[in-house]
């Protein structure tokens, strides 16, 4: 349920009202004396923690239209403060309300801005009430002069024109407010000297003519323009106003607006009992308070604190909701990941069972899977460390170019952990043994025509051995020469001269890999 607490300050009293869903209810009334202030303090204590909206309807008001150069930020604030001090020196309850940019013609490059300078010039009438609000730490939302709500009321009425004088009655008297294009330009409150409807109607017509002449003199109303006069009256009193005020006058069109119909247009459920129209303005204030108000920051301190708390609470709630949404999103993702993981684990278990069933169909191995896996791993490691025989064969091939008379019969190649090993028996290198040697047994032969030339045989074999030893890291040893070279035997060929067979020799080659 939407409700707001309103304070209406008139010339003789302060009225406290409760606005609830479009209906107004008067809660209390306080005279401007010690008893009234004490009762008001008790009322504020009972309404502690509520926001209050103060509507001022007093004679000490001033309004002025000023056109100022367009400025921004601190320069704009200083310019407006200087203008307010110039026209209303020492006025604490004053504000400059922007009326928009002034456009003189299309070729004008100046960017001026028009302001309505509004002020309450009798702060002593508000001072005790504001002191009571401060003492009770009440949250004062702002102070609004009644004419500032007139533009919103005229926007809902069909009889309002471009230049309109709004005439309304209140407990403080008769108020006349002039609006140009829906913006307040001038307002005046005349204290009520009579309560008779016929006298009020005649006085209304007279004052409307005086206001028109004043506006023409101040050039606030263009000459030749027709001014619409909208008079707010109770439906039972409209006839009396029409009889004593008339329909039209020079340069004016007078319209009588039924207060009950106007209340229906703006959504007010509580109908005014007479021609006093404060309830319409209070309803407009409660429904949509104007942004511009006259209370200084010090008077609105507790209201601003409440706004800051509400903003912080709202921000905290939004942050909490965002965290909850994010946590829900993450939890949903975690649940989805868990479901996917469980599905994958179940699939892996099924695949493993299927694999085991396939393994059962294979014939049994002579060794266990662990031994077979270790053997395969050892074979892979040995294969990675096993050098090919081609480099050693290339070295032998290049050495044969230095000994063209040698015939190569065969080469026996193997890997071993001992460079002195022969092929029979051969020591198999271990996978982790460091280093590994490649060994080659070269079987060659000299032509049979060299059987009688032992010196030539020795030189040919030595040349071949020297060519082989020219390869870096290659160790060469002669295991057998084509003739006997032992010191205790006579020097002779390995084969008899009568034999026409080649002269064989054997070399042992080894190199670390």
C-alpha positions in Angstrom: 0.0 0.0 0.0 1.4 3.4 -1.1 1.2 6.2 1.5 2.9 9.5 2.1 2.7 12.1 4.9 2.0 15.7 3.7 2.3 19.0 5.5 0.4 22.0 4.3 1.6 25.3 5.7 -0.9 28.2 5.4 -1.1 31.6 6.8 -2.7 30.6 10.1 -1.9 26.9 10.7 0.0 23.8 9.6 -2.2 20.8 8.5 -0.8 17.2 8.6 -2.4 14.9 6.1 -2.0 11.2 5.0 -2.1 10.4 1.3 -3.0 6.8 0.6 -3.6 5.4 -2.9 -5.1 8.6 -4.2 -7.1 9.5 -1.1 -6.4 12.3 1.4 -7.0 12.1 5.1 -6.4 15.0 7.5 -4.7 13.7 10.6 -4.1 16.8 12.7 -3.9 20.6 12.6 -1.4 22.8 14.5 -1.7 26.5 15.2 1.5 28.6 15.2 1.9 28.9 18.9 3.7 27.0 21.7 0.9 24.5 22.1 0.7 23.9 18.4 4.5 23.4 18.2 4.5 20.9 21.1 1.6 19.0 19.5 3.5 18.9 16.3 6.6 17.6 18.0 4.5 14.8 19.5 3.0 14.1 16.1 6.5 13.8 14.6 7.6 11.4 17.4 4.6 9.1 16.5 5.5 9.2 12.8 9.2 8.7 13.3 10.9 7.1 10.3 8.5 8.6 7.8 9.1 11.0 4.9 7.4 14.4 5.0 6.5 16.6 2.0 5.9 20.3 2.9 3.6 22.4 0.7 3.9 26.2 1.5 0.9 28.5 0.7 2.0 31.9 2.0 2.1 35.5 0.8 5.9 35.8 1.2 6.8 34.4 -2.2 8.7 35.9 -5.1 9.2 34.7 -8.7 11.4 36.2 -11.4 12.3 35.1 -14.9 16.0 35.5 -15.9 17.9 34.6 -19.0 21.5 33.7 -18.4 24.4 32.4 -20.5 24.6 28.7 -20.7 27.1 27.2 -18.2 28.0 23.9 -16.7 29.2 22.4 -13.5 30.6 24.7 -10.8 30.4 27.7 -13.1 26.7 27.2 -13.5 26.1 26.7 -9.7 28.1 29.9 -9.0 26.2 31.9 -11.6 22.8 30.8 -10.2 23.9 31.5 -6.6 25.1 35.0 -7.5 21.7 35.7 -9.3 19.7 34.5 -6.3 21.8 36.6 -3.9 21.3 39.6 -6.2 17.5 39.4 -6.3 16.8 37.7 -2.9 19.7 38.6 -0.6 20.0 36.4 2.4 17.1 34.2 1.3 17.9 30.6 2.5 14.7 29.1 0.9 15.4 29.9 -2.8 16.1 27.9 -6.0 16.7 28.5 -9.7 14.5 26.3 -11.8 15.5 25.8 -15.5 12.9 26.6 -18.1 14.9 25.4 -21.0 17.0 27.0 -23.7 16.1 30.3 -25.3 16.0 30.3 -29.1 15.7 33.8 -30.6 16.2 32.9 -34.2 17.9 30.3 -36.3 21.0 32.4 -37.0 21.6 33.2 -33.3 24.7 31.4 -32.1 24.2 32.2 -28.4 23.1 29.4 -26.2 21.2 31.2 -23.4 19.1 29.4 -20.8 16.0 30.7 -19.0 15.5 30.3 -15.3 12.7 30.9 -12.9 14.1 32.3 -9.7 11.8 31.4 -6.8 12.1 32.2 -3.1 10.2 32.3 0.1 10.9 35.7 1.6 9.3 35.2 5.0 11.3 32.3 6.5 10.2 33.3 10.0 6.8 31.7 9.3 8.6 28.4 8.6 11.4 28.6 11.1 9.6 27.1 14.1 8.2 24.2 12.0 11.6 23.5 10.5 13.2 23.6 13.9 10.7 21.0 15.2 11.5 18.8 12.1 15.2 19.0 12.8 14.8 18.3 16.5 12.8 15.2 15.7 15.3 14.2 13.0 12.3 13.9 10.7 13.0 13.1 7.0 11.9 16.2 5.1 11.8 15.5 1.4 11.6 19.1 0.4 9.6 22.4 0.5 7.4 23.2 -2.5 5.5 26.5 -3.0 2.0 25.8 -4.1 2.3 27.5 -7.5 5.0 25.0 -8.6 2.3 22.3 -8.7 0.0 24.5 -10.9 1.7 23.5 -14.2 1.0 19.8 -13.6 -2.7 20.6 -12.8 -3.1 22.8 -15.9 -1.6 20.0 -18.1 -4.6 17.8 -17.1 -7.2 20.5 -17.7 -8.7 20.9 -21.1 -9.4 24.7 -20.8 -5.7 25.7 -20.3 -4.2 27.8 -23.1 -0.7 29.0 -24.0 -1.1 32.0 -21.7 -3.2 31.0 -18.7 -4.0 32.6 -15.4 -5.0 29.9 -12.8 -7.2 31.2 -10.0 -7.7 29.0 -7.0 -9.0 29.5 -3.5 -7.5 28.2 -0.3 -7.6 28.8 3.5 -4.9 31.5 3.0 -6.8 33.4 0.4 -7.2 33.7 -3.4 -4.1 32.8 -5.5 -3.5 33.9 -9.0 -0.7 32.2 -10.9 0.3 33.0 -14.5 1.7 30.2 -16.8 3.2 30.7 -20.2 3.6 27.5 -22.2 2.9 25.5 -19.1 5.7 27.2 -17.1 5.2 29.3 -14.0 6.0 33.0 -14.6 4.2 34.9 -11.9 2.1 34.1 -8.8 0.4 36.2 -6.1 -1.7 35.3 -3.0 -4.3 37.8 -1.8 -5.5 37.2 1.8 -9.1 36.3 2.1 -11.2 39.2 3.4 -14.6 37.6 2.9 -16.1 34.1 2.6 -19.1 35.1 0.5 -19.1 33.5 -3.0 -20.5 36.6 -4.8 -17.9 38.9 -3.3 -15.1 36.4 -4.1 -16.3 36.1 -7.7 -16.4 39.9 -8.2 -13.0 40.3 -6.6 -11.7 37.5 -8.9 -12.8 39.4 -12.1 -11.3 42.6 -10.9 -8.0 41.1 -9.9 -7.7 39.1 -13.2 -7.9 42.4 -15.1 -5.3 44.0 -12.9 -3.0 41.0 -13.3 -3.4 41.3 -17.1 -2.3 44.9 -17.1 0.7 44.1 -14.9 1.8 41.3 -17.2 1.5 43.5 -20.2 3.6 46.2 -18.5 6.2 43.7 -17.5 6.2 42.2 -21.1 5.4 38.8 -19.7 2.2 38.7 -21.8 2.5 39.6 -25.5 0.3 42.5 -26.6 -2.7 41.4 -28.4 -2.5 37.9 -26.9 -5.7 36.5 -25.3 -5.2 35.3 -21.7 -7.1 32.2 -20.6 -8.4 32.5 -17.0 -9.2 29.2 -15.3 -11.2 29.5 -12.1 -11.3 26.4 -9.9 -14.7 26.3 -8.1 -16.9 23.8 -6.4 -19.7 22.6 -8.8 -22.3 24.0 -6.4 -20.7 27.5 -6.6 -19.9 27.7 -10.4 -23.3 29.4 -11.1 -22.5 32.2 -8.6 -19.1 32.7 -10.1 -20.5 32.9 -13.6 -23.1 35.4 -12.5 -20.8 37.8 -10.7 -17.5 37.2 -12.6 -18.9 36.9 -16.2 -17.8 34.8 -19.1 -15.3 37.0 -21.0 -13.6 40.3 -20.5 -11.2 42.4 -22.6 -8.4 40.2 -23.8 -9.5 37.4 -21.5 -11.4 34.2 -21.8 -12.8 33.0 -18.5 -13.3 29.2 -17.9 -14.9 27.8 -14.7 -13.4 24.4 -13.8 -15.4 22.0 -11.7 -13.2 21.0 -8.8 -14.8 17.5 -8.7 -14.1 17.0 -12.4 -10.6 18.2 -12.0 -10.0 15.8 -9.1 -11.2 13.0 -11.3 -8.8 14.0 -14.1 -5.8 13.9 -11.8 -6.9 10.8 -9.9 -7.9 12.3 -6.5 -10.4 10.1 -4.8 -11.2 12.6 -1.9 -13.5 15.3 -3.4 -13.1 18.8 -2.0 -16.2 19.9 0.1 -16.0 23.5 -1.0 -14.1 25.7 -3.5 -10.8 25.4 -1.6 -8.4 23.5 -3.9 -5.4 22.7 -1.6 -6.3 19.0 -1.8 -5.6 19.0 -5.6 -2.1 20.4 -5.2 -1.4 18.1 -2.3 -2.4 15.1 -4.4 -0.2 16.2 -7.2 2.7 16.6 -4.7 2.2 13.1 -3.3 1.8 11.5 -6.7 4.8 13.0 -8.4 6.8 15.6 -6.4 8.6 18.1 -8.7 12.3 17.8 -8.8 12.8 21.4 -8.0 12.2 22.4 -4.4 13.4 25.2 -2.1 14.7 23.5 1.1 18.5 23.8 1.6 20.6 20.7 2.0 20.8 21.0 5.7 17.0 20.7 6.1 16.9 17.5 3.9 19.9 15.8 5.7 17.9 12.9 7.2 15.9 12.4 4.0 19.1 12.1 2.0 20.5 9.7 4.5 17.4 7.5 4.1 17.9 7.7 0.3 21.6 6.7 0.7 20.6 3.8 3.0 17.9 2.7 0.5 20.3 2.9 -2.4 22.9 0.9 -0.5 20.3 -1.7 0.6 19.1 -1.9 -3.0 22.6 -2.2 -4.3 23.3 -5.0 -1.8 20.1 -6.8 -2.7 21.0 -6.5 -6.4 24.5 -7.8 -5.7 23.1 -10.7 -3.6 20.7 -11.6 -6.3 23.5 -11.4 -8.9 25.6 -13.7 -6.7 22.7 -16.1 -6.2 22.1 -16.2 -10.0 25.8 -16.8 -10.6 25.9 -19.4 -7.9 22.9 -21.1 -9.4 24.4 -21.0 -12.8 27.7 -22.5 -11.5 25.8 -25.1 -9.6 23.8 -26.1 -12.6 27.1 -26.4 -14.6 28.6 -28.4 -11.8 25.6 -30.8 -11.7 25.7 -31.1 -15.5 29.5 -31.8 -15.3 28.9 -34.4 -12.6 26.2 -36.1 -14.6 28.5 -36.1 -17.6 31.4 -37.5 -15.5 29.2 -40.3 -14.1 28.0 -41.2 -17.7 31.6 -41.3 -18.9 32.7 -43.5 -15.9 29.8 -45.9 -16.6 30.8 -46.0 -20.3 34.4 -46.6 -19.3 33.4 -49.4 -17.0 31.3 -51.0 -19.8 34.2 -50.6 -22.3 36.6 -52.3 -19.8 34.2 -55.2 -19.3 33.8 -55.5 -23.0 37.6 -55.4 -23.4 38.0 -58.1 -20.7 35.5 -60.3 -22.5 37.4 -59.9 -25.8 40.7 -60.8 -24.0 39.1 -64.0 -22.8 38.6 -65.1 -26.4 42.3 -64.9 -27.2 44.6 -67.9 -26.7 46.7 -67.9 -23.5 50.2 -66.4 -23.7 53.3 -68.3 -22.7 54.2 -65.5 -20.3 52.2 -63.1 -18.3 51.1 -59.7 -19.6 53.5 -57.9 -17.3 56.5 -59.9 -18.5 55.4 -59.4 -22.2 54.9 -55.7 -21.6 58.4 -55.4 -20.0 59.9 -57.3 -22.9 58.2 -55.1 -25.4 59.3 -52.0 -23.5 62.9 -53.3 -23.5 62.7 -54.0 -27.2 61.5 -50.5 -27.9 64.2 -49.0 -25.9 66.8 -51.2 -27.5 65.5 -50.4 -31.0 65.7 -46.6 -30.2 69.3 -47.0 -29.1 70.3 -49.4 -31.9 72.3 -47.6 -34.6 72.0 -48.8 -38.2 75.1 -50.5 -39.8 75.1 -48.2 -42.9 77.6 -45.6 -41.5 80.1 -48.3 -40.8 79.6 -49.8 -44.2 80.1 -46.4 -45.8 83.4 -46.1 -43.9 84.6 -49.5 -45.2 83.5 -48.5 -48.7 85.5 -45.3 -48.7 88.6 -47.2 -47.4 88.4 -49.7 -50.3 89.0 -46.7 -52.7 92.5 -46.5 -51.1 93.1 -50.2 -51.7 91.5 -51.2 -55.0 93.3 -54.6 -55.1 91.4 -55.8 -52.0 88.4 -58.0 -52.6 85.7 -57.7 -49.9 84.2 -61.1 -49.1 81.8 -60.4 -46.2 81.2 -58.1 -43.2 79.7 -59.5 -40.0 78.1 -56.7 -37.9 76.7 -56.7 -34.4 76.2 -54.5 -31.2 78.0 -55.3 -28.0 78.8 -53.8 -24.7 82.5 -54.7 -25.0 84.5 -53.3 -27.9 86.9 -56.3 -27.8 84.1 -58.9 -28.4 84.2 -61.1 -31.4 81.2 -62.3 -33.2 81.4 -65.8 -31.7 80.3 -65.7 -28.9 78.8 -62.1 -28.8 77.7 -60.3 -25.6 74.3 -58.9 -26.0 74.1 -55.3 -24.9 71.9 -54.4 -22.0 69.1 -51.8 -22.5 70.5 -49.6 -19.8 74.2 -50.3 -20.6 76.4 -47.3 -21.3 78.1 -47.2 -23.7 77.1 -49.5 -26.6 79.6 -50.4 -29.3 79.0 -51.6 -32.9 81.5 -54.3 -34.0 82.2 -55.4 -37.5 84.4 -58.4 -38.6 85.7 -57.6 -42.2 86.7 -60.7 -44.3 88.8 -59.7 -47.3 91.3 -61.2 -49.7 94.2 -60.2 -51.9 94.6 -61.4 -55.5 96.4 -64.7 -55.9 99.0 -63.0 -58.2 100.4 -61.2 -55.1 101.3 -64.5 -53.4 105.0 -64.0 -54.1 105.0 -60.3 -53.2 104.8 -60.4 -49.4 105.9 -56.8 -49.1 103.1 -55.7 -51.5 100.6 -57.7 -49.4 101.7 -56.0 -46.2 101.6 -52.5 -47.8 98.1 -53.1 -49.3 96.6 -54.3 -46.0 98.3 -51.5 -44.1 97.0 -48.9 -46.5 93.5 -50.3 -46.1 93.8 -50.3 -42.3 95.2 -46.7 -42.4 92.2 -45.6 -44.5 89.8 -47.2 -42.0 91.5 -45.6 -39.0 91.0 -42.2 -40.6 87.4 -42.3 -39.5 86.9 -40.6 -36.1 86.3 -43.0 -33.2 86.8 -46.2 -35.3 89.2 -48.7 -33.7 90.8 -51.2 -36.2 92.8 -54.3 -35.4 94.2 -57.0 -37.7 93.1 -60.5 -36.6 94.7 -62.3 -39.6 97.2 -61.2 -42.3 97.5 -63.0 -45.7 100.9 -64.4 -44.6 102.5 -65.6 -41.3 104.1 -62.7 -39.4 104.9 -64.5 -36.0 108.5 -64.0 -34.9 109.2 -67.7 -34.3 108.1 -68.7 -37.8 109.7 -68.1 -41.2 108.1 -65.3 -43.3 105.9 -67.0 -45.9 102.6 -66.6 -47.5 99.5 -68.0 -45.9 98.9 -70.1 -49.1 101.5 -72.0 -51.0 102.6 -70.4 -54.3 101.4 -73.4 -56.2 97.9 -72.6 -55.0 96.1 -70.2 -57.3 93.7 -69.0 -54.5 93.1 -65.5 -53.1 95.1 -64.5 -50.0 92.5 -63.9 -47.1 92.8 -61.5 -44.2 90.5 -60.5 -41.3 90.0 -57.1 -39.6 88.2 -56.3 -36.4 86.4 -52.9 -36.3 84.7 -51.3 -33.3 83.1 -47.9 -32.6 81.2 -46.5 -29.7 77.6 -45.4 -30.4 
